[in-house]
Amino acid sequence: MSFLPDNYQHIISSLKDKIRLARQRASLAVNKELLSVYWEIGAIILQQQQQEKWGTKIIERLSIDLKTEFPDFKGLSVRNLKYMRTFAETFPTFPNGDRLMSGSQVPDQQSTVIGQQAAAQLPWGHIQVLLDKVKHEEMTFYIQHCVDNGWSRNILIEQISSRLYQRKGNAITNFKDTLPSVQSDLAQETFKNPYIFDFISLTEETRERELENALIKHLKNFMLELGKGFAYVGRQCRKTKEPGR
């Protein structure tokens, strides 16, 4: 393509990077809103349990009523509501550091705020792992390493199982408010986070279409590389039975 200007490749590369970065920022913004909603629900449950002695039956009813109003939002199960309650208890000032709940014990306020700022970049699946497997004093350590190193959920589980906190010590540096690499496992899992899809009401049809587009793209390229004797006819073509067969 000799007609292209000399700086075209540099321009297209720059534009691709801008699009990837914009997608990541949008995905993280939605993720933070999702976590904020989960925190609000959890904080209300925690408050009502403390003040009005809410039990399991009321949480079950709350789950039913919320799912009735938002049937596409699968993150409203009883199990997930209990995670939200633990989330609010563990991160008492999430997400903005200005909503410290009365009665909450925060041994290291600065470290806690740093950890909660970084936690806003983690998918809900990562948060669940941390709530299940990590003690409070280890939380900020693993959160920061997740963001700094772009850990996937499976890598996070492996690092916790290998007792990384005990091996490396509990030193925490100031959290740098930067985005994980768009190529990192963490960024990719955030893009594909099913909780986000449900939260913004992306339908199953939309997700199936994205999957179909990706499969067809690779299948088409593969068929074209085979050369003569093979043909790529099209997608979702109607097959009709020939007469006599």
N, C-alpha and C positions, 0 to 999 in steps of 0.2 A: 504494500500500500504506500507507494512513493508519494502520493498526493498529500499525505498527512504531514503537517508541520513538524519541525524538529522537536518542539517542546510538547507535542501531543501526549506522549507516554507519561511524562511528568505530570501533566494536567489531569489525565484520567486516573493516575495513581493517587493523586491528591484528593480528587473527588470521591473515589472509593473509600479512602480513609475517613473523609468527612461524613459520608453516609453511614459507615460502620459506627463511628463515634456518636452520631445523632441517634442511631438505633439503640445503642447501649444506654445513652442518657435517658431516652424515652422509657426503655425497659426498666431501668433503675428507679425512675420516677414513679412508675406504676407499682413496682415492687414495694417502694417505701410507703405508698398510699395503702397497699394491701396490708403491710405490717402494722401501719397506724390503725387501721380498722380492727385488726386482730387484737392489738393492744387495748383499744378502747373497749371492745367486747370483754376481753379478759379482765380489765380494770373494774368494769361494772359488776361482773360476776364475783370478783374478789371482794369488792366493797359490800355487795349484798350478802355474801356469805358471812362477812364479819359483823354486819349491822343487823341483818334480817334473818340470819341463819339459814340461807338457801341450802337445800340439799340436792341430791342427785335427781330427784323427780322433777324439780323445777328446771334444772339444766336440760333434762330430756325434753320438757315442754318447750323451753326456749329454742332448742334445736329444731323441733317440729315446726314451730311458728315461723322461724326465720327461713327454713327450707321451703315452706309453703309460699312465702312471699318471693323468694329468690330460688326457684327450682333448679336453675342452671349452675348455681354456686355450690359446688360440692364440698367446699371447705367449712361447712356448718354442721358437721356431724358432732355428736356428743363427745367423742374422743378428741376432736379438734378443739372444741370449746374448752375442754379441760386443759389442753395445751396452751390455749390463749390465756387462761387464768394463771398458769404457771409462768408464762411469758411476761405478763404484767407484774407478777410478784418478783421475778428475777431481774427485770429491767424497769425499775420503778420510775424512771424519768424519760423513758422512750416516748417519742423520737427526738424531742427538742431540748431535753435537759432542763425543762422548766416546770415539770409537773410531778414533783416528788410527792408520793402519796404518804399521807399521815400514817405513822406506825411502821413504815418500812425502815429496815436497817441497811444502811449503805456504809460499809467500813472505810472505803476509799472513794470519796466523791469524784475526784479528778479522774482516776482510772475507770470508774464506772461510766462517766460521761463519754470518755474516749471510746470505750467498748461499745456503747450504745450508738454512737455516731457511725462506727464501722459496721455494726450489726445491721443497720438500715440497708447495706449493700448486699446482704446475704439472702438467698432464697429461703422460703419458709421451711423447706426440707432440711437445710443446714441448721436452722434455729431449733427444729425438733431434735436433731441429733445432739446438739449442745445441751438442751434441756434434759435429755435422757441420760447422757453419759459424762457430763463435765460438772465438777464442783464449782461453786460460785467464784472462788478465788482464782480458778483457772480459766474462767470464761473469756476475759478480755484477751488473754494470751492467744487462745485458739481463734478467736474472732479476727484479731489483727493479722495473724498468719494466714488465715483464709483469704483475706482481702489482698494482702501484700503479695501472696504467691499464687492467687487465682485457683485455690484448691477446689476440686469437685467434692461432692458429698461423700463419695467413696474414699477419696484420699483423706478427707477430714476424719472419717471413721478409722482409717488405718493409722493415722498419726496419733489419735487418742489412744487406740489400742496399744501402740508402741510406747506409750507414756512419754511423749515428746516433752511435755511440760516438766516432768521430773528430770529428764535428761539434760534439758537446756537451761533450766532455771526459770525463774518467774520474772525476769527483766522485761519491762514493757517500755517501748519508746513511744514518743508522741505520735498519735495516728496522723498520717499524712492524708489529707482529704483529696486523694487522687482516685481515678478509676482503675479497676483491674484491666489488664490487657484484653482487648476485644477477642484475641485468639485463645485466651485462657479457658480452662474447663469451667471456672466459676461463671464467666461471662456467658458461655454457651448454655450452661444450665439455667441461667437467669432468662435468656431469650426463650427457652423452651419450657419454662416453669408452668406446669398445668394449672396451678393455683391462680396464676395471673390470667390465663385464658378464661378460666371460669369467672374470675372477678370482673373482667371487662366484657363478659358475655359474648366471647367469640364462640360461634356455634361449632358443633362437630363437623358440619359440612365444610366450614372454612378450613378447619385443620386437615380434613381429608383432601381438600383441593390443594393445599400446600404440599402434602405428602405426594400426591399424584404428580404435581409439577416437578418435584425433585426426581421422582422415579423415571418419568418420561424423558427428562433431560438426559439422564445417564443412559437409558435404553436407546434413545435416538442416536446418541453419539456412538454407542457400541455397534448398532446396526450399520451405520454409515461406514465404520471402520472395517466391517467385514467385506465390503466391496461387492463385486458382481454376484448375482444369484440371491441376494437378499434385498428386501425393500422395506423402507419405513413408510407405511401407508398413511398413518394418521393416528389420532387418539380418539377413543370411544366411538369407533366406527361400527355401524350396524352391520351384522353379518347375516346375509340372506341365504337360504338354501337354494342351490341350483336345481332346475327341473330335472327330474329323472333320478335324483339322488335321495 
